[in-house]
Amino acid sequence: MQLDIVRQPLSLTLLLLALLLALFWGSGDAGPAGVRERQALPAAVMREAAGPADRAEGRAEKNGTGAGEDTATRAAARAMPLEALLVPGSVPPGFPYRLGTAALLFLAALLVTRIVTRNMVLVVRTYLPALFFAVVASGFYRSDNGAASAVAALLLIAGSDRLIAGFRRKASFDPLFRGAFLLGTAPLVAAPAVLFFPAVPVAVVLFRRNGHEAAVALIGYVLPLLVCSYVYWGMGYPFGHVGEMLAGALTTPAVPDMLTLRAGLWRMALAALLLLLTVLSIVSFAGHAAQMRTRARRIFLYFIYMLVPGAGLFLLPGRSPEMFALLAVPLAVIAPNFFVRHTGALPALLYLSLLLCAAAVRFLPSPF
């Protein structure tokens, strides 16, 4: 019997999604590796991106008065304003933290699948985007510091959903403002999410909005930054302090780094499979775009344009591996298109290989 990976029932998809996230996030490590490894950076590099309070902390450490501060607290002090609420130490560490992160990713996977199915972006109703989101977001790297990237991915998905809701409406000020506001909040949770700002003007053009609506969308995007800057200004910081925090978070080298992770056979195989599927899906879309409904075609194009700046994550010094969750947002929509357009043994083999490689990254030692 031929394996039908496209038309899997929702119950089976939910079960596979829960199993994948349980495999990736259920078992414990020696500790919050992502947080510990970041502390290996030179103190001068960290202080360069820090604000006044953080530089005062550095002086206290130099004088011996800050030696008792734990790692998680120092990580929170350098985080973006909303990210500081999600690092270990602000919430219970260990298994409760991992469980909460897995729950956030589960919700994000369902929301991105809802966008695809409700708007019929793919030719048939399929729940594959949920599984692809889980594989990209959690398959490459698992850290006990991933809740911020999961929340940022949720904001990107929810914001995109609102932007799409304004397609072909006579007046769509409200969905455009709400969508841009959610996208503008994401960098306050995870700084690299600022790279997805082009999604706002792309949505304005693709979904045929006028100049007044474009201005509303721009205001909605910058409003979270302005509000947060005002709050910090009221606390005695310069008005541009949040902007300095954002620049520091983007330019401070991340440890571990997306590109300096030990590659290994399984991680390289997973990356190669995802790259292959993405290219094949885009080529397949280009060949069938003229046959698609206007709404579905423009939404698919929106996520392709969203992927382009998302690839810039690999160019940032602050390219933390947790940021794969942001890249999973456009990939979850694009990559399944290949399986929808093609059937047979090859797509089934690629699908099973993808799942097995993701599991192997987490559990099997690499031959090299």
PECOR-V353521 format. One line per field, one symbol per residue. ss: DSSP state (H for helix, E for strand, - for the rest). psi: psi as a letter, one per 20 degrees, with the letter a starting at -180 (. if undefined). burial: b if it has 9 or more other C-alpha atoms within 8 Angstrom, else e. Layout:
ss: ???
psi: ???
burial: ???
//
This chain:
ss: ---------HHHHHHHHHHHHHHHH-------HHHHHH----HHHHHH---HHHHHHHHHHH--------HHHHHHHH----HHH--E--E---HHHHHHHHHHHHHHHHHHHHHHHH---------HHHHHHHHHHH--------HHHHHHHHHHHHHHHHHHH-------HHHHHHHHHHHHHHHHH-HHHHHHHHHHHHHHHH----HHHHHHHHHHHHHHHHHHHHHHHH------HHHHHHHHHHH-----E------HHHHHHHHHHHHHHHHHHHHHHHHHHHH--HHHHHHHHHHHHHHHHHHHHHH----EHHHHHHHHHHHHHH--HHHHH---HHHHHHHHHHHHHHHHHHH-----
psi: pponigkpqhghghghghgghhghigqqaiangggghhiiqqhhgghhjraghhhhhhhhhhijijhiprghhhhhhirrghhhiiqphhrprbghghggghhghggghhghhhgghhjlhrhqoqjhhghhgggghihhqpqkkjhghgghgghgghghghghhjpkqgplgghgggghgghhhghigogiihhjhihghghgghjlqahghgggggghgighggghhgghhhjjrqhjhhhhgggghhippporqgijqofqghhhgggggggghgghggghghhjhhiqqgggghgghghghhhghhiihiiqhlmqhiihhghhghhhhghihghhiqrahgghghghhgghhghhhhhpqqh.
burial: eeeebbebeeeebeebbbebbbbbbbeeeeebbbbbbbbebeeebbbebbbeebbebbebbeeeebeeeebbbbbbebbbbbbbbbbbbbbebbeebbbbbbebbbbbbbbbbebbbeebbbeeebbbbbbbbbbbbbbbebbbbbbbbbbbbbbbbbbbbbbbebbeeeebbebbbbbbbbbbbbbbbbbbbbbbbbbbbbbbeebeeeeebbebbbbbbbbbbeebbbebbeeebebebbebbbbbbbbbbbbbbbeeeeebbbbbbbeebbeebbebbbebbeeeeeebeebbbbbbebbbbbbebbbbbeebbbbbbbbbbbbbbbbbbbbbbbbbeebeeebbebbeebbebbbbbbeeeeee
//
